[in-house]
Amino acid sequence: MNKNLRKWLPSTISLATLLVLSPVAAEESNREQARVNFEKADVNKDMKLDRTEFKAFIDLNAQLGLGRASQIRRFGAYDKAFAKIDADGDGFVTKEEIAKARN
């Protein structure tokens, strides 16, 4: 291996690794922040969000640019989003329902 190649190859590999792993790390960070926001919005700590708590959850996520929250807030589509995520129709949104809707 020539001398110049040895100089830039490690930094190129490191950069390539960073470019591949950055989106993965960012996605995990976003999911963690969404979990924190869920807990903040869940005022009564029953591990599910009613419509008022869901609106607060969306607003917290929108402030940070997470997922589609900014669009939901911008268009005032809280009820439509809630209905779509509330898979069992019980009037509450759980972490599990949010995770399924994300996929």
Backbone as a printed PyTorch tensor [residue, N CA C, xyz], in Angstrom:
tensor([[[  0.8560,  -1.1680,   0.0000],
         [  0.0000,   0.0000,   0.0000],
         [  0.8980,   1.2250,   0.0000]],

        [[  0.5890,   2.1720,  -0.8630],
         [  1.4710,   3.3320,  -0.9120],
         [  1.2340,   4.2570,   0.2760]],

        [[  2.1740,   5.1470,   0.4910],
         [  2.1990,   6.0160,   1.6580],
         [  0.9740,   6.9490,   1.7170]],

        [[  0.6010,   7.5270,   0.6040],
         [ -0.5480,   8.4400,   0.5810],
         [ -1.8600,   7.7120,   0.8690]],

        [[ -1.9790,   6.5140,   0.3300],
         [ -3.1820,   5.7290,   0.5520],
         [ -3.3430,   5.3940,   2.0360]],

        [[ -2.2370,   5.0750,   2.6970],
         [ -2.2920,   4.7640,   4.1300],
         [ -2.7130,   5.9770,   4.9530]],

        [[ -2.4170,   7.1730,   4.4730],
         [ -2.7730,   8.3900,   5.2110],
         [ -4.2710,   8.6690,   5.1640]],

        [[ -4.8900,   8.5450,   4.0060],
         [ -6.2980,   8.9400,   3.9040],
         [ -7.2810,   7.7880,   4.0450]],

        [[ -6.8360,   6.5660,   3.8950],
         [ -7.7480,   5.4300,   3.9770],
         [ -8.4390,   5.3120,   5.3410]],

        [[ -7.7200,   5.4060,   6.4600],
         [ -8.4140,   5.3050,   7.7580],
         [ -9.4650,   6.3960,   7.9510]],

        [[ -9.1710,   7.6270,   7.5410],
         [-10.1540,   8.6940,   7.7170],
         [-11.3360,   8.5060,   6.7700]],

        [[-11.1090,   7.9600,   5.5970],
         [-12.1910,   7.6870,   4.6580],
         [-13.1030,   6.5980,   5.1950]],

        [[-12.4970,   5.5640,   5.7560],
         [-13.2920,   4.4890,   6.3470],
         [-14.0880,   5.0160,   7.5290]],

        [[-13.4710,   5.8560,   8.3510],
         [-14.1740,   6.4330,   9.4970],
         [-15.3340,   7.3030,   9.0440]],

        [[-15.1200,   8.0920,   8.0210],
         [-16.1810,   8.9470,   7.4910],
         [-17.3180,   8.1000,   6.9220]],

        [[-16.9710,   7.0620,   6.1850],
         [-17.9920,   6.1800,   5.6190],
         [-18.8020,   5.5150,   6.7240]],

        [[-18.1340,   5.0680,   7.7650],
         [-18.8200,   4.4500,   8.9030],
         [-19.7530,   5.4560,   9.5570]],

        [[-19.2840,   6.6730,   9.7450],
         [-20.0950,   7.7210,  10.3540],
         [-21.3320,   8.0140,   9.5080]],

        [[-21.1630,   8.0760,   8.1900],
         [-22.2910,   8.3580,   7.3090],
         [-23.3310,   7.2460,   7.3400]],

        [[-22.8840,   6.0180,   7.4830],
         [-23.8100,   4.8930,   7.5430],
         [-24.4980,   4.8280,   8.8920]],

        [[-23.7760,   5.0490,   9.9630],
         [-24.3300,   4.9010,  11.3090],
         [-25.0800,   6.1280,  11.8050]],

        [[-24.8100,   7.3100,  11.2670],
         [-25.4570,   8.5320,  11.7400],
         [-26.9730,   8.4820,  11.6480]],

        [[-27.5460,   8.0540,  10.5160],
         [-29.0110,   7.9840,  10.4700],
         [-29.5840,   7.0030,  11.4900]],

        [[-28.8930,   5.9100,  11.7190],
         [-29.3470,   4.9280,  12.7010],
         [-29.3210,   5.5440,  14.0900]],

        [[-28.2350,   6.2110,  14.4300],
         [-28.1050,   6.8520,  15.7390],
         [-29.1270,   7.9690,  15.8880]],

        [[-29.3440,   8.7340,  14.8280],
         [-30.3200,   9.8240,  14.8780],
         [-31.7260,   9.2760,  15.0960]],

        [[-32.0640,   8.1870,  14.4090],
         [-33.3900,   7.5780,  14.5620],
         [-33.5930,   7.0920,  15.9960]],

        [[-32.5840,   6.4740,  16.5660],
         [-32.6940,   6.0060,  17.9510],
         [-32.8420,   7.1840,  18.9080]],

        [[-32.1090,   8.2530,  18.6620],
         [-32.2110,   9.4500,  19.4840],
         [-33.6180,  10.0570,  19.3870]],

        [[-34.1740,  10.0820,  18.1710],
         [-35.5270,  10.6020,  17.9770],
         [-36.5540,   9.7510,  18.7080]],

        [[-36.3960,   8.4430,  18.6450],
         [-37.3300,   7.5570,  19.3430],
         [-37.2480,   7.7500,  20.8490]],

        [[-36.0390,   7.9130,  21.3520],
         [-35.8670,   8.1460,  22.7930],
         [-36.5300,   9.4630,  23.1910]],

        [[-36.3420,  10.5020,  22.3760],
         [-36.9590,  11.7960,  22.6820],
         [-38.4790,  11.6830,  22.6330]],

        [[-39.0050,  10.9270,  21.6840],
         [-40.4510,  10.7230,  21.6130],
         [-40.9510,   9.9950,  22.8630]],

        [[-40.1680,   9.0380,  23.3700],
         [-40.5480,   8.3450,  24.6140],
         [-40.5960,   9.3330,  25.7810]],

        [[-39.6060,  10.1980,  25.8460],
         [-39.5770,  11.2190,  26.9010],
         [-40.7830,  12.1410,  26.7640]],

        [[-41.0880,  12.5520,  25.5370],
         [-42.2310,  13.4350,  25.3030],
         [-43.5510,  12.7540,  25.6600]],

        [[-43.6520,  11.4550,  25.3870],
         [-44.8510,  10.6980,  25.7700],
         [-45.0370,  10.7860,  27.2830]],

        [[-43.9740,  10.5610,  28.0190],
         [-44.0530,  10.5940,  29.4840],
         [-44.4020,  11.9850,  30.0000]],

        [[-43.8640,  13.0210,  29.3440],
         [-44.2020,  14.3950,  29.7400],
         [-45.6820,  14.6920,  29.4840]],

        [[-46.1740,  14.2460,  28.3400],
         [-47.5590,  14.5280,  27.9660],
         [-48.5610,  13.7130,  28.7750]],

        [[-48.1400,  12.5600,  29.2730],
         [-49.0150,  11.6720,  30.0430],
         [-49.1680,  12.2180,  31.4600]],

        [[-49.9890,  13.2280,  31.5960],
         [-50.1220,  13.9740,  32.8490],
         [-50.5540,  13.0830,  34.0100]],

        [[-51.4910,  12.1840,  33.7730],
         [-51.9850,  11.3470,  34.8690],
         [-51.2020,  10.0400,  35.0320]],

        [[-50.1560,   9.8710,  34.2320],
         [-49.2170,   8.7310,  34.3470],
         [-49.8950,   7.3610,  34.2570]],

        [[-50.9000,   7.2500,  33.3640],
         [-51.5680,   5.9640,  33.1780],
         [-51.0370,   5.1910,  31.9710]],

        [[-49.9440,   5.6680,  31.3920],
         [-49.2570,   5.0130,  30.2770],
         [-50.0780,   4.9940,  28.9910]],

        [[-51.0110,   5.9220,  28.8760],
         [-51.7700,   6.1010,  27.6410],
         [-52.1720,   7.5670,  27.5580]],

        [[-52.3990,   8.0150,  26.3390],
         [-52.7200,   9.4190,  26.1260],
         [-54.1670,   9.5780,  25.6910]],

        [[-54.8850,  10.4710,  26.3840],
         [-56.2020,  10.8490,  25.8900],
         [-55.9940,  11.9370,  24.8280]],

        [[-57.0550,  12.4820,  24.2780],
         [-56.9070,  13.4500,  23.1880],
         [-56.1390,  14.7090,  23.6080]],

        [[-56.3650,  15.1910,  24.8000],
         [-55.6680,  16.3860,  25.2860],
         [-54.1790,  16.1020,  25.4640]],

        [[-53.8810,  14.9690,  26.0630],
         [-52.4770,  14.5800,  26.2500],
         [-51.8010,  14.3100,  24.9060]],

        [[-52.5390,  13.7230,  23.9790],
         [-51.9980,  13.4480,  22.6440],
         [-51.6220,  14.7510,  21.9450]],

        [[-52.4630,  15.7640,  22.0610],
         [-52.1520,  17.0700,  21.4610],
         [-50.8540,  17.6230,  22.0540]],

        [[-50.7010,  17.5100,  23.3640],
         [-49.4650,  17.9750,  24.0110],
         [-48.2610,  17.1880,  23.5050]],

        [[-48.4340,  15.8750,  23.3380],
         [-47.3740,  15.0060,  22.8100],
         [-46.9690,  15.4450,  21.4040]],

        [[-47.9420,  15.6770,  20.5540],
         [-47.6520,  16.1230,  19.1880],
         [-46.9400,  17.4690,  19.2230]],

        [[-47.4070,  18.3840,  20.0340],
         [-46.7720,  19.7060,  20.1150],
         [-45.3270,  19.6240,  20.5910]],

        [[-45.0550,  18.7670,  21.5760],
         [-43.6730,  18.5790,  22.0440],
         [-42.7990,  18.0260,  20.9190]],

        [[-43.3180,  17.0370,  20.1930],
         [-42.5620,  16.4610,  19.0830],
         [-42.3710,  17.4670,  17.9560]],

        [[-43.3870,  18.2640,  17.6830],
         [-43.2950,  19.2640,  16.6140],
         [-42.2320,  20.3120,  16.9290]],

        [[-42.1290,  20.6930,  18.1780],
         [-41.1010,  21.6670,  18.5730],
         [-39.7030,  21.1660,  18.2410]],

        [[-39.5290,  19.8480,  18.2500],
         [-38.2190,  19.2440,  17.9800],
         [-38.1020,  18.6940,  16.5600]],

        [[-39.1630,  18.8510,  15.7740],
         [-39.1400,  18.3620,  14.3970],
         [-39.1490,  16.8470,  14.2850]],

        [[-39.7850,  16.1710,  15.2190],
         [-39.8170,  14.7080,  15.2130],
         [-40.9780,  14.1890,  14.3730]],

        [[-40.6760,  13.2250,  13.5290],
         [-41.6980,  12.5600,  12.7340],
         [-42.5620,  13.5240,  11.9440]],

        [[-43.8460,  13.2250,  11.9180],
         [-44.8030,  14.0490,  11.1640],
         [-45.5240,  15.0480,  12.0670]],

        [[-45.0310,  15.2080,  13.2810],
         [-45.7130,  16.0610,  14.2580],
         [-45.8770,  17.4960,  13.7740]],

        [[-44.8850,  18.0240,  13.0890],
         [-44.9910,  19.4110,  12.5980],
         [-46.1340,  19.5560,  11.6060]],

        [[-46.2970,  18.5660,  10.7410],
         [-47.3930,  18.6100,   9.7660],
         [-48.7430,  18.5000,  10.4600]],

        [[-48.8270,  17.6220,  11.4340],
         [-50.0790,  17.4620,  12.1780],
         [-50.4410,  18.7790,  12.8480]],

        [[-49.4710,  19.4030,  13.4820],
         [-49.7300,  20.6760,  14.1640],
         [-50.0790,  21.7690,  13.1650]],

        [[-49.3140,  21.8600,  12.0880],
         [-49.5250,  22.9050,  11.0910],
         [-50.9340,  22.8530,  10.5110]],

        [[-51.4340,  21.6600,  10.2460],
         [-52.7500,  21.5120,   9.6310],
         [-53.8680,  21.2770,  10.6460]],

        [[-53.5090,  21.2880,  11.9260],
         [-54.5120,  21.0710,  12.9610],
         [-55.1710,  19.7000,  12.8480]],

        [[-54.3890,  18.7130,  12.4220],
         [-54.9150,  17.3770,  12.1490],
         [-54.7740,  16.4410,  13.3570]],

        [[-54.9020,  16.9920,  14.5430],
         [-54.7430,  16.1990,  15.7630],
         [-55.7710,  15.0660,  15.8280]],

        [[-57.0420,  15.3980,  15.5600],
         [-58.0930,  14.3760,  15.6580],
         [-57.9070,  13.2780,  14.6180]],

        [[-57.5380,  13.6620,  13.4080],
         [-57.3230,  12.6730,  12.3470],
         [-56.1610,  11.7500,  12.7150]],

        [[-55.0660,  12.3240,  13.2150],
         [-53.9020,  11.5280,  13.6160],
         [-54.2510,  10.6220,  14.7860]],

        [[-54.9860,  11.1590,  15.7480],
         [-55.3760,  10.3710,  16.9140],
         [-56.1970,   9.1620,  16.4760]],

        [[-57.1790,   9.3970,  15.6190],
         [-58.0500,   8.3100,  15.1500],
         [-57.2590,   7.2480,  14.3960]],

        [[-56.2900,   7.6700,  13.6260],
         [-55.4830,   6.7200,  12.8600],
         [-54.6060,   5.8700,  13.7830]],

        [[-54.0510,   6.4800,  14.8210],
         [-53.1370,   5.7810,  15.7220],
         [-53.8910,   4.9180,  16.7390]],

        [[-55.0640,   5.3650,  17.1730],
         [-55.8570,   4.6300,  18.1650],
         [-56.4620,   3.3930,  17.5120]],

        [[-55.6350,   2.3710,  17.3280],
         [-56.0050,   1.1800,  16.5600],
         [-57.2000,   0.4320,  17.1440]],

        [[-57.3160,   0.3680,  18.4650],
         [-58.4110,  -0.3910,  19.0650],
         [-59.6480,   0.4660,  19.3410]],

        [[-59.5510,   1.7580,  19.0540],
         [-60.7010,   2.6470,  19.1800],
         [-61.1920,   2.8780,  20.5910]],

        [[-60.3140,   2.7160,  21.5780],
         [-60.7320,   2.8780,  22.9740],
         [-60.6610,   4.3260,  23.4730]],

        [[-60.2510,   5.2430,  22.6010],
         [-60.1720,   6.6450,  23.0000],
         [-58.8580,   7.0210,  23.6580]],

        [[-57.8960,   6.1220,  23.5970],
         [-56.5660,   6.3720,  24.1470],
         [-55.5180,   5.8900,  23.1530]],

        [[-54.3460,   6.5070,  23.2220],
         [-53.2150,   6.0960,  22.3910],
         [-52.1050,   5.6100,  23.3110]],

        [[-51.6190,   4.4010,  23.0380],
         [-50.5410,   3.8260,  23.8330],
         [-49.2170,   3.9250,  23.0710]],

        [[-48.1310,   3.6740,  23.7770],
         [-46.8150,   3.6410,  23.1270],
         [-46.7880,   2.5830,  22.0360]],

        [[-47.4140,   1.4640,  22.2980],
         [-47.4310,   0.3730,  21.3230],
         [-48.1640,   0.7800,  20.0530]],

        [[-49.2880,   1.4800,  20.2020],
         [-50.0340,   1.9290,  19.0330],
         [-49.2350,   2.9410,  18.2260]],

        [[-48.5140,   3.7990,  18.9220],
         [-47.6640,   4.7760,  18.2330],
         [-46.5610,   4.0610,  17.4650]],

        [[-45.9430,   3.0740,  18.0910],
         [-44.8790,   2.3210,  17.4370],
         [-45.3940,   1.6050,  16.1920]],

        [[-46.5860,   1.0150,  16.2760],
         [-47.1610,   0.3150,  15.1050],
         [-47.4860,   1.2940,  13.9900]],

        [[-47.9870,   2.4580,  14.3510],
         [-48.3380,   3.4620,  13.3390],
         [-47.1070,   4.0200,  12.6470]],

        [[-45.9910,   4.0230,  13.3450],
         [-44.7340,   4.5400,  12.7920],
         [-44.1950,   3.6510,  11.6900]],

        [[-44.4740,   2.3780,  11.7720],
         [-43.9450,   1.4120,  10.8000],
         [-44.7370,   1.3450,   9.5350]]])
